Amino acid sequence: MAKPTTSALGTQPIGPLLIKQAVPASIGILVMSLNVLIDSIFVGNWIGALGIAAINVVLPVSFFIAALGMAIGIGGSSILSRALGAGQDEKALHTFGNQIAMTLLVTVSMISLGLYFVDAIVPAFGGQGAIAPLAKTYYTIVLYGVPFLGLCMMGNTVIRAEGKPKFAMVAMIIPSVGNLLMDYIFIYLLDWGMAGAAWATTGGYLLCFAYVLYFFRSRHTSLKPKLKHFIFSRPIVKEMGALGFVTLARQAATSVTYLIMNTLLFSLGGEALVAVYAIVGRMLMFALFPVFGVTQGFLPIAGYNYGAQQWQRVRESINTAILYASVLATVVFAGLMIFPETLTSLFLSSKNLSPEGAALNAYVLEHTPAAMRWVFAATPIIALQLIGAAYFQAAGKAIPALLLTLSRQALLFIPLVYILPYFLGTLGVWLAFPVSDLLATLITGYFLRREMKRFFS
């Protein structure tokens, strides 16, 4: 199986190679993040703050099911990258075939359960009060498209693992642009409200799936699995599951975070405080796109060279990725500290609002900037935590990857978000973010330093 692009992962200088891998990944993540951001702006201006809150309620559910595809993709791509680095082409093909079969099996099963328990899930994730009917409408429609999103997320990681970052970037851009165009048509022109926002999102998933399918049927890929490669291999599925569980656990932690935050903030301040977090949550998804891009670009480089036993290149890739991501995180931090009021105002409109809607908007505009500053206070240091956890995943070391990934989003944040508000009220909710970031970075730095001394010194 010819793989001229893949072999470059083991030969080109690390700095330029990381830029080559990270820039398309960053652009793709940026466009996807802008999609979510602009989608929220459209909903906020054309439907209202309750519309943003309704989408925020549904996000953890749809993200978790989509993360099943991402988990299978990243878990399998770790095996695939190392197999390509070691010259094991047949194993790479069998891994990809198993990824496709597993994604279809798992996502369709989860969607069936999600639709069956719709009336229990929406309230449990914060769809209460005036938010409930809007959230249920959005949830039901979007869920139909999530299996296609799962296949897209799986396919995107494989495209990147094969050393084709530009195609992976296009796969992320197409659904985002399509979603925004359909937002304008369905919400603004046709006045479909929340149903229009949901159909636009689902349409974006279908466009993404169409492009990924085109790529794997084209001459651009050397991964052409045959029927025999779709038969489950116990060793591959076991390793894929162990490594993919890291990604799944991270997304599950994100979903649980949304659940906890929506419920806790509703109890502290009702719909208005949930809307504040909805905007902060959008910025969490959007603002760190360059850091996540470096992390995505780092994974195939580290995995390929680990499989090829080029230890010095692995060490260099870790150090370079941390440096690049830290610089970018600091730039993001500066922007968020200086312009939070401007960013908040983008999400809301004062036109044609009822007195209740105007009061809600005023509350959100007043309280979101301070919340945003606290939530992003530790941004300059998180690059080490993200790259460190990603290294262990790329190297196929599932347990440390899992523990380090969960340290930031679950093991530290969840206890803090319950403890700190007891003493500090709403401020304690926002402080839980930077405190957990700081502690998780210290823990990851310790284990990464020990790993590098043991294997790469």
C-alpha positions as CSV (number, residue, x, y, z in Angstrom):
1,M,0.0,0.0,0.0
2,A,1.7,3.2,-1.1
3,K,1.8,6.0,1.4
4,P,4.2,8.7,0.3
5,T,2.5,11.4,2.3
6,T,2.3,9.3,5.4
7,S,6.1,8.6,5.4
8,A,6.8,12.3,5.6
9,L,5.6,12.1,9.3
10,G,8.8,10.2,10.0
11,T,11.3,12.2,7.9
12,Q,10.4,16.0,7.7
13,P,11.7,18.4,10.3
14,I,9.4,18.5,13.3
15,G,8.7,22.3,13.4
16,P,7.6,22.7,9.8
17,L,5.8,19.3,9.9
18,L,3.8,20.3,13.0
19,I,2.8,23.6,11.3
20,K,1.8,21.7,8.1
21,Q,-0.3,19.4,10.2
22,A,-1.6,21.9,12.7
23,V,-2.6,24.8,10.4
24,P,-5.3,22.9,8.5
25,A,-6.5,21.3,11.7
26,S,-6.7,24.8,13.3
27,I,-8.5,26.2,10.3
28,G,-11.0,23.3,10.4
29,I,-11.6,23.7,14.1
30,L,-11.9,27.5,13.7
31,V,-14.6,27.1,11.0
32,M,-16.5,24.5,13.1
33,S,-16.2,26.8,16.1
34,L,-17.3,29.8,14.1
35,N,-20.2,27.7,12.9
36,V,-21.3,27.1,16.5
37,L,-20.6,30.7,17.4
38,I,-22.4,32.3,14.5
39,D,-25.2,29.8,14.8
40,S,-25.6,31.0,18.4
41,I,-25.5,34.6,17.2
42,F,-28.2,33.9,14.6
43,V,-30.4,32.1,17.2
44,G,-29.8,34.8,19.8
45,N,-30.8,37.6,17.3
46,W,-33.6,35.8,15.5
47,I,-35.1,33.7,18.2
48,G,-33.8,35.1,21.5
49,A,-31.6,34.2,24.5
50,L,-33.9,31.3,25.4
51,G,-33.0,29.8,22.0
52,I,-29.3,29.9,22.9
53,A,-30.1,28.3,26.2
54,A,-32.1,25.6,24.5
55,I,-29.2,24.7,22.2
56,N,-26.9,24.6,25.2
57,V,-29.2,22.0,26.9
58,V,-29.0,19.7,23.8
59,L,-25.3,20.1,23.1
60,P,-24.1,17.6,25.8
61,V,-26.4,14.8,24.4
62,S,-25.6,15.3,20.8
63,F,-21.9,15.8,21.5
64,F,-21.7,12.7,23.5
65,I,-23.2,10.5,20.8
66,A,-21.0,12.2,18.2
67,A,-18.1,11.6,20.5
68,L,-18.6,7.9,20.1
69,G,-17.5,8.3,16.4
70,M,-14.7,10.5,17.5
71,A,-13.6,8.0,20.1
72,I,-13.5,5.2,17.7
73,G,-11.7,7.4,15.2
74,I,-9.0,8.6,17.5
75,G,-8.6,5.2,19.2
76,G,-8.3,3.4,15.9
77,S,-6.2,6.2,14.4
78,S,-3.6,5.7,17.1
79,I,-3.3,2.1,16.1
80,L,-3.4,3.1,12.4
81,S,-0.6,5.7,12.8
82,R,1.7,3.3,14.6
83,A,0.9,0.5,12.1
84,L,1.8,2.7,9.2
85,G,5.0,3.8,11.0
86,A,5.9,0.2,11.5
87,G,5.0,-0.8,7.9
88,Q,2.1,-3.0,8.9
89,D,-0.3,-2.1,6.0
90,E,-2.7,-5.0,6.4
91,K,-3.2,-4.1,10.1
92,A,-3.9,-0.5,9.1
93,L,-6.6,-1.7,6.6
94,H,-8.2,-4.0,9.2
95,T,-8.2,-1.2,11.7
96,F,-10.0,1.2,9.4
97,G,-12.6,-1.5,8.4
98,N,-13.3,-2.2,12.1
99,Q,-13.6,1.6,12.8
100,I,-16.4,1.9,10.2
101,A,-18.3,-1.1,11.4
102,M,-18.0,-0.1,15.1
103,T,-19.1,3.5,14.4
104,L,-22.3,2.3,12.6
105,L,-23.2,-0.2,15.3
106,V,-22.7,2.1,18.3
107,T,-24.1,5.4,17.0
108,V,-27.3,3.8,15.6
109,S,-27.9,2.0,18.9
110,M,-27.3,5.2,20.9
111,I,-29.6,7.2,18.7
112,S,-32.4,4.7,19.2
113,L,-32.1,5.0,22.9
114,G,-31.8,8.8,22.8
115,L,-35.1,9.1,20.9
116,Y,-36.9,6.6,23.1
117,F,-36.0,8.5,26.3
118,V,-36.4,12.0,24.9
119,D,-38.9,13.1,27.6
120,A,-36.6,12.1,30.4
121,I,-33.3,13.3,28.9
122,V,-34.2,16.9,28.0
123,P,-35.3,17.9,31.5
124,A,-32.4,16.0,33.1
125,F,-29.9,18.1,31.1
126,G,-31.5,21.5,32.1
127,G,-34.4,21.7,29.7
128,Q,-36.7,23.2,32.3
129,G,-39.2,26.1,32.4
130,A,-39.5,28.2,29.3
131,I,-36.4,26.5,27.8
132,A,-38.1,23.0,27.7
133,P,-40.2,23.1,24.5
134,L,-37.5,24.8,22.4
135,A,-34.9,22.3,23.7
136,K,-37.1,19.3,22.8
137,T,-37.8,20.6,19.3
138,Y,-34.1,21.1,18.7
139,Y,-33.0,17.8,20.3
140,T,-35.4,15.6,18.4
141,I,-34.4,16.9,14.9
142,V,-30.7,17.1,15.5
143,L,-30.5,13.5,16.9
144,Y,-31.5,12.1,13.5
145,G,-28.3,13.5,12.0
146,V,-25.9,12.6,14.7
147,P,-25.0,9.1,13.2
148,F,-23.8,10.9,10.1
149,L,-21.8,13.2,12.4
150,G,-20.3,10.2,14.2
151,L,-19.1,8.7,10.8
152,C,-17.7,12.1,9.9
153,M,-15.7,12.5,13.1
154,M,-14.3,9.0,12.8
155,G,-13.4,9.5,9.1
156,N,-11.8,12.9,9.8
157,T,-9.3,11.4,12.3
158,V,-8.4,8.7,9.9
159,I,-7.8,11.2,7.1
160,R,-5.5,13.1,9.4
161,A,-3.7,10.0,10.6
162,E,-3.0,9.1,7.0
163,G,-1.1,12.4,6.6
164,K,-3.8,14.4,4.6
165,P,-4.5,17.4,6.9
166,K,-5.9,19.6,4.1
167,F,-8.6,17.1,3.2
168,A,-9.4,16.8,6.9
169,M,-9.7,20.6,7.0
170,V,-12.2,20.6,4.1
171,A,-14.2,17.9,5.8
172,M,-14.7,20.2,8.8
173,I,-15.3,23.4,6.7
174,I,-18.0,22.0,4.4
175,P,-20.7,21.2,7.0
176,S,-20.0,24.5,8.9
177,V,-20.5,26.7,5.9
178,G,-23.6,24.6,4.8
179,N,-25.1,24.9,8.3
180,L,-24.7,28.7,8.3
181,L,-26.3,29.1,4.8
182,M,-29.2,26.8,5.9
183,D,-29.5,28.8,9.1
184,Y,-30.2,31.9,7.1
185,I,-32.7,30.1,4.8
186,F,-34.6,28.1,7.5
187,I,-34.6,30.6,10.4
188,Y,-34.5,34.0,8.8
189,L,-36.2,33.5,5.4
190,L,-38.6,30.7,6.2
191,D,-39.2,31.6,9.8
192,W,-39.0,28.0,11.1
193,G,-37.6,29.0,14.5
194,M,-35.9,26.3,16.5
195,A,-36.9,23.7,14.0
196,G,-35.1,25.6,11.3
197,A,-31.9,25.8,13.5
198,A,-32.1,22.1,14.0
199,W,-32.6,21.2,10.4
200,A,-29.7,23.4,9.4
201,T,-27.4,21.6,11.8
202,T,-28.6,18.2,10.6
203,G,-28.1,19.3,7.0
204,G,-24.5,20.2,7.8
205,Y,-23.9,16.7,9.2
206,L,-25.2,15.2,5.9
207,L,-22.9,17.4,3.8
208,C,-19.9,16.4,5.9
209,F,-20.7,12.7,5.5
210,A,-21.0,13.1,1.7
211,Y,-17.5,14.6,1.5
212,V,-15.9,12.0,3.8
213,L,-17.5,9.2,1.7
214,Y,-16.2,10.9,-1.5
215,F,-12.6,11.0,0.0
216,F,-12.4,7.3,0.9
217,R,-13.8,6.3,-2.6
218,S,-11.2,8.5,-4.4
219,R,-7.6,8.1,-5.4
220,H,-6.5,10.4,-2.6
221,T,-6.4,7.7,0.0
222,S,-4.5,4.4,0.1
223,L,-6.9,3.0,2.7
224,K,-9.2,0.8,0.6
225,P,-10.6,-1.8,3.0
226,K,-12.2,-5.0,1.6
227,L,-15.1,-6.9,3.0
228,K,-12.8,-9.1,5.2
229,H,-11.5,-6.0,6.9
230,F,-14.9,-5.1,8.3
231,I,-15.0,-8.4,10.3
232,F,-14.3,-7.5,13.9
233,S,-10.8,-8.4,15.1
234,R,-10.7,-9.0,18.9
235,P,-7.2,-7.5,19.5
236,I,-7.9,-4.4,17.3
237,V,-11.3,-3.8,18.8
238,K,-9.9,-4.3,22.3
239,E,-7.1,-1.8,21.8
240,M,-9.4,0.6,19.9
241,G,-11.8,0.5,22.7
242,A,-9.2,1.1,25.4
243,L,-7.7,4.1,23.5
244,G,-11.0,5.4,22.2
245,F,-12.4,5.3,25.8
246,V,-10.0,8.2,26.6
247,T,-11.8,10.4,24.0
248,L,-15.2,9.1,25.0
249,A,-14.5,9.7,28.7
250,R,-13.3,13.3,27.9
251,Q,-16.5,14.0,25.9
252,A,-18.6,12.3,28.6
253,A,-17.0,14.6,31.1
254,T,-17.9,17.6,29.0
255,S,-21.5,16.4,28.7
256,V,-21.7,15.8,32.5
257,T,-20.1,19.3,33.0
258,Y,-22.9,20.9,30.9
259,L,-25.5,18.9,32.8
260,I,-24.1,20.0,36.2
261,M,-23.6,23.6,35.1
262,N,-27.1,24.0,33.5
263,T,-28.8,22.4,36.6
264,L,-26.6,24.3,39.1
265,L,-26.9,27.6,37.4
266,F,-30.7,27.3,36.9
267,S,-31.0,26.8,40.7
268,L,-28.8,29.8,41.4
269,G,-30.2,32.2,38.8
270,G,-32.8,30.6,36.6
271,E,-32.9,30.9,32.8
272,A,-30.8,34.0,32.8
273,L,-27.7,32.4,34.4
274,V,-28.0,29.4,32.1
275,A,-27.9,31.8,29.1
276,V,-24.8,33.4,30.6
277,Y,-23.1,30.0,30.6
278,A,-24.4,29.3,27.1
279,I,-22.3,32.2,25.8
280,V,-19.3,31.4,27.9
281,G,-19.6,27.8,26.7
282,R,-19.5,28.9,23.1
283,M,-16.3,30.8,23.8
284,L,-14.8,27.8,25.4
285,M,-15.5,25.9,22.2
286,F,-14.3,28.7,19.9
287,A,-11.5,30.6,21.5
288,L,-9.1,27.7,22.0
289,F,-9.2,26.5,18.4
290,P,-5.5,27.2,17.6
291,V,-4.5,25.2,20.7
292,F,-6.7,22.3,19.8
293,G,-5.4,22.5,16.2
294,V,-1.8,22.0,17.5
295,T,-3.0,19.1,19.5
296,Q,-4.7,17.5,16.5
297,G,-1.6,18.1,14.4
298,F,0.7,16.6,17.1
299,L,-1.2,13.3,17.4
300,P,-0.3,11.7,14.0
301,I,3.3,12.9,14.2
302,A,3.8,11.5,17.7
303,G,2.0,8.2,16.9
304,Y,3.9,7.6,13.7
305,N,7.3,8.2,15.1
306,Y,6.5,6.2,18.3
307,G,5.5,3.3,16.0
308,A,8.8,3.7,14.1
309,Q,10.7,3.9,17.4
310,Q,12.2,7.3,16.5
311,W,12.4,8.4,20.1
312,Q,14.3,11.7,19.5
313,R,11.6,12.8,17.1
314,V,8.9,12.0,19.6
315,R,10.6,14.1,22.3
316,E,11.1,17.0,19.8
317,S,7.4,16.8,18.7
318,I,6.3,17.0,22.4
319,N,8.5,20.1,23.2
320,T,7.6,21.9,19.9
321,A,3.9,21.3,20.3
322,I,3.9,22.6,23.9
323,L,5.8,25.7,22.8
324,Y,3.6,26.5,19.8
325,A,0.3,25.8,21.7
326,S,1.4,27.9,24.7
327,V,2.2,31.0,22.6
328,L,-1.2,30.7,20.9
329,A,-3.0,30.2,24.2
330,T,-1.4,33.3,25.6
331,V,-2.7,35.4,22.6
332,V,-6.2,34.0,23.1
333,F,-6.0,34.8,26.8
334,A,-5.1,38.4,26.0
335,G,-8.0,38.9,23.6
336,L,-10.5,37.4,26.1
337,M,-9.3,39.6,29.0
338,I,-9.5,42.8,26.9
339,F,-12.7,42.3,24.9
340,P,-15.3,40.2,26.9
341,E,-18.0,42.9,26.7
342,T,-17.7,43.2,22.9
343,L,-17.8,39.4,22.5
344,T,-20.9,39.1,24.7
345,S,-22.8,41.8,22.8
346,L,-22.4,39.9,19.6
347,F,-24.8,37.2,20.8
348,L,-27.7,39.4,21.6
349,S,-30.1,41.8,19.9
350,S,-32.3,44.5,21.5
351,K,-34.7,44.6,18.6
352,N,-38.4,43.6,19.0
353,L,-38.0,42.2,22.5
354,S,-40.8,41.9,25.1
355,P,-40.1,43.5,28.5
356,E,-39.2,40.1,29.8
357,G,-36.8,39.4,26.9
358,A,-35.2,42.8,27.4
359,A,-34.7,42.2,31.1
360,L,-33.1,38.8,30.3
361,N,-30.8,40.4,27.7
362,A,-29.7,43.1,30.1
363,Y,-28.8,40.5,32.8
364,V,-26.8,38.5,30.4
365,L,-24.9,41.5,29.0
366,E,-24.1,42.6,32.6
367,H,-22.9,39.3,34.0
368,T,-21.2,37.4,31.1
369,P,-18.0,39.5,30.8
370,A,-16.9,38.9,34.4
371,A,-17.8,35.2,34.1
372,M,-15.7,34.9,30.9
373,R,-12.7,36.5,32.5
374,W,-12.7,34.0,35.4
375,V,-13.4,30.9,33.3
376,F,-10.4,31.7,31.0
377,A,-8.0,32.9,33.7
378,A,-5.7,29.9,33.4
379,T,-5.7,29.7,29.6
380,P,-1.9,30.4,29.1
381,I,-0.9,27.2,30.9
382,I,-3.3,24.6,29.6
383,A,-1.2,23.7,26.5
384,L,1.0,21.5,28.6
385,Q,-2.0,19.6,29.9
386,L,-3.6,19.1,26.5
387,I,-0.4,18.0,24.7
388,G,0.7,15.8,27.6
389,A,-2.5,13.9,27.7
390,A,-2.5,13.6,23.9
391,Y,1.0,12.1,23.9
392,F,0.0,9.2,26.1
393,Q,-3.0,8.6,23.7
394,A,-0.8,8.7,20.6
395,A,1.7,6.3,22.2
396,G,-1.1,3.8,22.9
397,K,-0.9,4.2,26.7
398,A,-4.6,4.2,27.5
399,I,-4.6,4.3,31.3
400,P,-2.4,7.4,31.9
401,A,-4.1,9.1,28.9
402,L,-7.5,8.5,30.5
403,L,-6.5,9.7,34.0
404,L,-4.8,12.8,32.7
405,T,-7.6,13.6,30.4
406,L,-10.2,13.2,33.1
407,S,-8.1,15.1,35.7
408,R,-9.0,18.5,34.2
409,Q,-12.7,18.0,33.2
410,A,-14.0,15.5,35.8
411,L,-11.7,14.5,38.7
412,L,-10.9,18.1,39.7
413,F,-13.6,20.3,38.1
414,I,-16.7,18.5,39.2
415,P,-15.8,18.4,43.0
416,L,-14.7,22.1,42.8
417,V,-17.9,23.3,41.1
418,Y,-19.9,21.8,44.0
419,I,-17.6,22.9,46.8
420,L,-16.7,26.5,45.8
421,P,-20.2,27.8,45.2
422,Y,-21.1,26.7,48.8
423,F,-18.7,29.4,50.0
424,L,-18.6,31.9,47.1
425,G,-22.0,31.5,45.4
426,T,-22.0,32.1,41.6
427,L,-18.4,33.3,41.7
428,G,-17.4,29.9,42.9
429,V,-18.9,28.3,39.8
430,W,-16.6,30.4,37.6
431,L,-13.5,29.9,39.8
432,A,-13.8,26.2,39.5
433,F,-12.6,26.5,35.8
434,P,-9.1,28.1,36.4
435,V,-8.4,26.2,39.6
436,S,-9.0,22.8,37.9
437,D,-6.9,23.9,34.9
438,L,-4.0,24.8,37.2
439,L,-4.1,21.6,39.2
440,A,-4.5,19.4,36.1
441,T,-1.5,21.1,34.4
442,L,0.7,20.5,37.4
443,I,-0.3,16.8,37.5
444,T,0.2,16.3,33.8
445,G,3.6,18.1,33.9
446,Y,4.8,15.7,36.5
447,F,3.9,12.6,34.7
448,L,5.1,13.9,31.3
449,R,8.4,14.9,32.7
450,R,8.8,11.4,34.3
451,E,7.9,9.7,31.0
452,M,10.4,11.8,29.0
453,K,13.2,11.1,31.4
454,R,12.5,7.3,31.4
455,F,12.1,6.8,27.6
456,F,13.6,9.8,25.7
457,S,16.6,11.0,27.7
